[in-house]
Amino acid sequence: MPDASVKKTIFVALGVCLVCSILVSSAAVSMRSAQEQNKRLDRITNILEAGGLPFTDKNVKITYETRIRPMMIDLGTGETVPEQSLNEILNIEAFDIKSMANSVEYGRSIAPDRDIANITRMPAYMVVYLVIENDRPEKIILPIYGKGLWSTMYGFIALDKDLTTIKGITFYDHAETPGLGGEIDNPRWKNIWKDKQAFDINRNVKISVVKGMVDQSAPDSQYGVDGITGATLTSRGVDNTVKFWLGNNGYGPFLKKLMGEFHG
């Protein structure tokens, strides 16, 4: 084969490879953008679901924008982070729990004797969500996460304006066993949480996922949630996760401050 033909063949092959690589890269970027949008939409959907807000596929974004007021808080102090202190990393819209927890600057380690959720690290800051009704806060929606049997479970728990009554719980990211631990997604189980009491009169965390079913005749039944049949370790993981985040090492300082604002 003449040298000119060989060079031409190589040139055409390189050209085809270049075009293909450009097309693949463009498709990857496009898919990544779509995936990020779907991820954000799923998060918004779970926030609304935890808050008990009615929505449809068509109005989910409008419902979120009109009914939800997100804000950044300092978990250590319970104070709201002022807008002028926000930056590219402390960003409400782009906030990512996993990367924040692992950040040297914006994350922190948890002492083993306090780490009942078994997460090792946590963000120093968190984005929480107020539910607004007639320009007044009606509920607070709090991100939570902790270890189940097979995975770290990420979700939201909503408290009524009394900051004691649970109004909803959801889990949007986990890898628990379908049909067993995966039942944390089951609407029937999530519905059990509604109107349960998270704290006793002294503001001690009282809510608990029990083994088996709650005895509804017991005087403290308002603090109990039925465990998931065949998923003892996942149920225990949810129990520890909720207790950690509602306690002093999680949202305790923020809830104490919010209690003063709501009922002071």
C-alpha angles and dihedrals in degrees: 000000000000117000090243091058092049092050091047092051092049091047092051091047092050090048092052091048091050093050091047093049090051091050092048092047092049091049091049092051091046092049092047090054091049091047092052091050091049090047091052091046091051091050091050091048091053092048091054092044092051089049092051093239117154115234143153132217088260098051103032094109094044091049091051094048095047100039105031127070111188121201137177117238135189104236093204097056102020089231124139112248107240117240093244090060094057119102141165091297100034088055121145096207096043096038112142118187096203097052092041093052091051094045116112091213102037103028134066140200121248120225109246093237090057098040099094090148088058095226100128094207137037138183117266086219133038138189112234129183130229118204108221126208119177089345091305128107111251103169141006122224116205128195113230136181138176144145122287124179098292106006151019108271118216121195150124134259123198127209126196120240089272084067089224108071115081112225100179149341132203138176117208103172126038143111102221119148113283111245092017121044088003086072087087082088093055110114090216092058094043089051090061089069095060113111093003114139117247098191139032122232090277092055094250113148104257106162112112138177103225131205107258120348130337116252099237091199092060115105092236097045090118087072096051133089123191114253120237112261112247093006105087095148094047090048090050090049092054090047093052092043094054093043092050096050096043091047133082094276092055127029095341096110092044094048091049090053092044091050089058091050095045098041106015 
